[in-house]
């Protein structure tokens, strides 16, 4: 696979960890995403999400301007998949109006994130304020089951 980054990518399929471009020869590795973002034409969704992990919690922030709380759904699927979805409905137009531009996005959005093992899925909280959806969950200590440790045998 070539390491060249296309200058005008068009996303045709979005799969976690891999992005396929309509005119590209194949998936772009995650390390190439920063270069792609610099091009300025990469977009995963009309509603972008920031996900940060602090020492205490995971925080997701999503801009949803003009969308009411009732039009957004936050759910946990299969015990570890955070599912955020919703819809911004198109405004009804009067036939007598003359429109010069209509650039605001509308339609459905649907995002899923597989949460890491250190996310406490029993304590997920969501809030909307000033057009920003914030989903938080505290972190818990995680012990990998595949780690081998020796247990002392007492007499």
C-alpha positions in Angstrom: 0.0 0.0 0.0 1.3 3.4 -0.9 2.0 5.9 1.9 0.8 8.8 -0.2 -2.3 10.6 1.2 -5.0 11.5 -1.3 -5.6 15.3 -1.5 -9.4 15.1 -2.0 -10.6 12.0 -0.2 -14.2 10.9 -0.4 -15.4 8.5 2.3 -17.4 5.6 1.0 -17.2 3.3 4.0 -16.4 4.0 7.7 -15.3 1.1 9.9 -13.7 1.6 13.3 -9.9 1.7 12.8 -10.1 1.7 9.0 -11.3 4.3 6.5 -11.9 3.4 2.9 -11.8 6.2 0.4 -13.7 6.0 -2.9 -10.7 6.8 -5.0 -8.0 5.3 -2.8 -6.5 1.9 -3.1 -7.4 0.7 0.3 -7.8 1.5 4.1 -5.7 4.3 5.6 -3.9 3.4 8.8 -4.8 5.4 11.9 -1.3 7.1 11.9 -2.1 8.7 8.5 -5.3 10.3 9.8 -3.6 13.4 11.2 -2.1 14.1 7.8 -5.5 13.5 6.2 -7.2 15.9 8.7 -4.7 18.6 7.7 -6.0 18.4 4.1 -9.3 19.7 5.5 -11.7 17.4 3.6 -11.9 14.5 6.0 -15.2 14.2 7.8 -16.6 11.2 9.7 -20.0 12.7 10.4 -21.8 15.9 10.2 -21.8 15.7 14.0 -18.2 15.3 15.2 -17.4 13.8 18.6 -14.5 14.4 20.9 -13.5 11.6 23.2 -11.0 12.2 26.0 -9.8 10.0 28.8 -8.7 11.7 32.0 -7.2 10.0 35.0 -10.7 9.7 36.4 -13.1 9.3 33.6 -14.0 9.0 29.9 -15.7 12.1 28.4 -17.5 12.3 25.0 -18.6 15.7 23.7 -20.7 16.2 20.6 -22.0 19.4 19.1 -25.7 19.1 18.4 -26.9 22.7 17.9 -30.6 23.2 17.3 -31.5 19.7 18.3 -33.8 19.1 21.2 -32.9 16.7 24.0 -35.8 14.4 23.0 -34.4 14.0 19.5 -31.1 12.5 20.8 -30.7 8.9 22.1 -27.8 7.7 24.2 -27.7 3.9 24.8 -25.4 1.1 25.9 -25.5 -2.0 23.6 -23.9 -5.4 24.2 -22.6 -4.1 27.6 -19.6 -2.2 26.0 -20.9 -0.2 23.0 -21.9 3.4 23.5 -24.5 4.3 20.8 -25.4 7.9 20.2 -28.1 8.7 17.6 -30.6 11.3 16.7 -32.1 13.5 14.0 -32.2 17.1 13.0 -35.4 17.6 10.9 -35.5 19.8 7.9 -37.5 23.0 8.2 -40.7 23.2 6.3 -40.5 25.7 3.4 -43.2 28.1 2.3 -43.7 27.8 -1.5 -43.7 31.6 -1.7 -40.3 32.0 -0.2 -37.2 32.5 -2.3 -34.2 30.6 -0.9 -30.7 31.8 -1.7 -28.8 29.2 0.4 -29.6 26.2 2.5 -26.3 25.0 4.0 -27.3 23.8 7.5 -27.1 20.0 7.7 -30.1 17.9 8.6 -31.0 14.3 8.8 -30.1 11.4 11.1 -26.8 10.7 12.8 -25.6 7.5 14.3 -22.3 6.9 16.1 -21.1 3.8 18.0 -18.0 3.5 20.2 -16.6 0.3 21.8 -15.7 1.3 25.3 -12.5 0.2 26.9 -12.5 -2.3 29.8 -11.7 0.5 32.3 -15.0 2.3 31.6 -17.5 1.9 34.4 -20.6 1.3 32.2 -22.9 1.2 35.2 -22.2 4.9 36.0 -22.8 6.5 32.5 -24.3 10.0 32.6 -25.4 12.2 29.8 -26.3 15.9 29.7 -27.1 18.6 27.1 -26.3 22.2 27.5 -25.9 25.0 25.0 -26.1 22.6 22.0 -23.4 20.3 23.4 -24.1 16.7 24.4 -21.7 15.5 27.1 -21.5 11.8 28.0 -19.3 10.8 31.0 -18.4 7.6 32.7 -15.9 7.0 35.5 -12.9 4.7 35.1 -12.5 1.6 37.1 -9.4 -0.5 37.7 -9.2 -3.2 35.1 -7.4 -6.5 35.6 -6.6 -8.3 32.3 -7.7 -11.9 32.6 -4.9 -13.1 30.3 -2.2 -12.0 32.7 -0.5 -14.9 34.4 0.4 -14.4 38.0 1.8 -16.8 40.6 -0.3 -17.6 43.6 1.6 -18.6 46.8 0.4 -21.8 48.3 0.0 -21.7 52.1 0.6 -24.7 54.3 
